[in-house]
Amino acid sequence: MELTIASALSAEGLLGHAAYVLLVLSMLMRTLLWLRLLVIASALLGISYAVFILGDPVSTFWETCLVVVNIGQLLITHWRSLRARFSDDEAHFIARHLPGLTRGEARALIDRGRWVALEDGACLAVEGEPVERLSYVAEGAAEVRVGGRAVSACGAGDFVGEMTVLTGLPATATVVATAQTVVWQVEAPVLRDLTRRRDDLSRELEAAFARNYRDKIVAMNRRAVAGLGG
């Protein structure tokens, strides 16, 4: 096809434009699933354009490779999701805080950390010191202290260290277990590396941290009101 304004705006040219429009749209997707699906759709249109309009075997070959690679990645993701198994605590963690991740992605994240049983008095964070790890409380309770004074509490379903674990800034409070407590923990450098490489994971965690922080504020206000009423 000769390159002219008329050819660029022809029905045949619009097919080529559509392929690139889908490719650009794929870059705007917030999840890998939709990104890959749009890339596949773009490549399929590109193959049609290369075969029927341009007669270009080189473009046809590379567009086909793009389709095959992305379909392969989708199948791997689906296979990992089918194989993923979770304990009751892990399933509750995912349902409450990570609903936007696939089962395979959630399993991979949990496997980067570990489950730990803590005794009464164990310290999860120290005020003024960098948070060494993010903790998710599955069972038990912890007290939040600022300047040595108890100001709040954490319980099952809460994060500890979420405010500064991704930035490396010092913790804003000391958090100490007040009963036998079961937590999932992941080291701060590991989590920061994961979120740098995975924008979708970073967004999911930041949303989870914001929701949990809101819940903590509401619970703290309720305790304050109850104390005034007493």
Secondary structure, DSSP 4 states (H G I P E B T S, - for coil): ----HHHHTSHHHHHHHHHHHHHHHHTT-SSHHHHHHHHHHHHHHHHHIIIIII--HHHHHHHHHHHHHHHHHHHHHHHHHHH----HHHHHHHHHH-TTS-HHHHHHHHHTSEEEEE-TT-EEE-BTSB--EEEEEEESEEEEEETTEEEEEEETT-EESTTTTTTTPBBSSEEEESS-EEEEEEEHHHHHHHHHH-HHHHHHHHHHHHHHHHHHHHHHHHHHHHHHH-
